[in-house]
């Protein structure tokens, strides 16, 4: 049951970030964006198909960004359909949903992962908002934020 609630929270977060603090999804973000990219590895191997959520911290709640890693673990953040992330401090959540066969499932609003039997494959120390200690601060010039994770 806990996994179900985590999936619901993840989908809700993705839906919220789709608008990136704007009145409607797909419209221009309210805050200026800075280019943000990086690489994520788990136990020394590229992490493919992971969703990277930039959850705003501090007084600038509402604006955030999201990314999905490619086969080499690289990602590029987007906000409201535009490339980049608003300037600010973020808690980082890294989620990798997999189907029963272990194949990555990227969460979308059109196809809820729970309908596909998806489960979280990342440890809570990376995927749970209450537990994750991953952070970054995006400055006006943007930045590269690599996360070398260990499952141990």
C-alpha positions in Angstrom: 0.0 0.0 0.0 2.9 2.4 0.7 4.2 1.9 -2.9 0.7 2.9 -4.2 0.8 6.2 -2.2 4.4 6.9 -3.4 3.3 6.4 -7.0 0.3 8.7 -6.4 2.6 11.3 -4.9 5.1 11.0 -7.8 2.3 11.5 -10.4 0.9 14.5 -8.5 4.4 16.0 -8.3 4.9 15.5 -12.1 1.5 17.1 -12.7 2.4 20.1 -10.5 5.8 20.6 -12.1 4.4 20.4 -15.6 3.1 23.9 -15.2 6.3 25.0 -13.4 4.5 27.6 -11.3 2.4 28.9 -14.2 -1.3 29.3 -14.7 -1.4 26.5 -17.3 0.9 23.6 -18.3 2.9 24.4 -21.4 2.8 28.1 -20.9 5.9 30.2 -20.4 7.5 29.8 -16.9 7.0 32.7 -14.5 10.6 32.6 -13.3 13.7 33.0 -15.5 15.3 29.6 -16.3 18.9 28.6 -16.1 20.4 25.6 -18.0 20.6 22.5 -15.8 22.1 19.2 -16.8 24.0 16.3 -15.3 24.6 12.6 -15.0 23.3 10.1 -12.6 25.0 6.7 -11.9 24.0 4.0 -9.4 26.8 1.7 -8.1 29.1 3.0 -10.9 26.7 2.3 -13.8 24.6 4.9 -15.7 21.1 5.1 -14.4 18.7 4.9 -17.4 15.0 5.8 -17.2 15.1 7.7 -13.9 12.9 10.7 -13.2 14.8 13.6 -11.6 12.5 15.9 -9.7 13.8 19.4 -8.6 11.6 20.1 -5.6 11.9 23.8 -4.6 12.9 24.6 -1.0 12.7 27.8 1.0 10.5 30.8 0.2 10.2 30.1 -3.5 7.8 27.2 -3.4 5.9 26.3 -6.5 8.6 26.6 -9.2 10.5 23.4 -10.0 11.8 21.3 -12.8 11.9 17.7 -14.0 14.1 15.5 -16.2 14.5 11.9 -17.3 17.8 10.2 -17.7 18.9 8.7 -21.0 20.8 5.4 -21.6 24.0 7.0 -20.5 22.5 8.5 -17.3 22.5 12.1 -18.7 19.6 14.4 -18.1 18.6 18.0 -18.9 16.0 19.8 -16.7 12.8 21.2 -18.2 10.1 23.5 -16.7 6.8 24.0 -18.4 8.1 22.6 -21.7 11.1 25.0 -21.7 14.7 23.9 -21.1 16.1 24.8 -17.8 15.2 25.2 -14.1 14.2 28.4 -12.2 17.0 29.9 -10.1 16.8 28.6 -6.5 17.5 25.8 -4.1 16.1 22.3 -4.6 15.7 19.0 -2.9 16.4 16.4 -5.5 14.3 13.2 -5.8 15.4 10.4 -8.1 12.8 7.9 -8.9 13.0 4.9 -11.3 9.7 3.1 -11.7 9.9 -0.4 -13.3 7.3 -2.8 -14.6 7.1 -6.4 -13.3 9.8 -7.4 -15.8 12.2 -4.7 -14.5 11.9 -2.5 -17.5 11.9 1.3 -16.7 8.4 3.0 -16.8 8.4 6.7 -17.1 5.5 8.3 -15.2 3.0 10.2 -17.3 -0.4 11.7 -16.6 -1.8 9.7 -19.6 -0.6 6.3 -18.5 -0.5 6.0 -14.7 2.4 3.7 -13.7 0.1 2.0 -11.1 -2.0 0.7 -14.1 1.2 -1.0 -15.5 2.1 -2.7 -12.2 5.0 -0.3 -11.8 7.0 -0.2 -8.6 9.8 2.1 -7.3 13.2 0.6 -7.8 15.2 3.3 -6.1 16.0 3.2 -2.4 13.9 5.7 -0.3 17.1 7.7 0.5 16.9 9.0 -3.1 13.2 8.7 -4.0 11.3 9.6 -0.9 10.8 13.4 -0.3 10.8 12.9 3.5 14.2 11.0 3.4 16.2 12.3 0.5 19.2 14.5 1.4 20.2 15.2 -2.2 20.2 19.0 -2.9 21.4 21.5 -5.4 21.3 25.3 -5.9 20.7 26.6 -9.4 22.4 30.0 -9.9 21.7 32.4 -12.8 24.3 30.7 -15.0 22.8 27.3 -14.4 25.0 24.3 -13.8 25.9 20.7 -14.1 24.7 18.5 -11.2 26.0 14.9 -11.2 24.8 12.4 -8.7 27.0 9.3 -8.1 24.6 7.1 -6.0 25.3 3.9 -4.1 22.6 1.4 -3.3 24.5 0.5 -0.1 
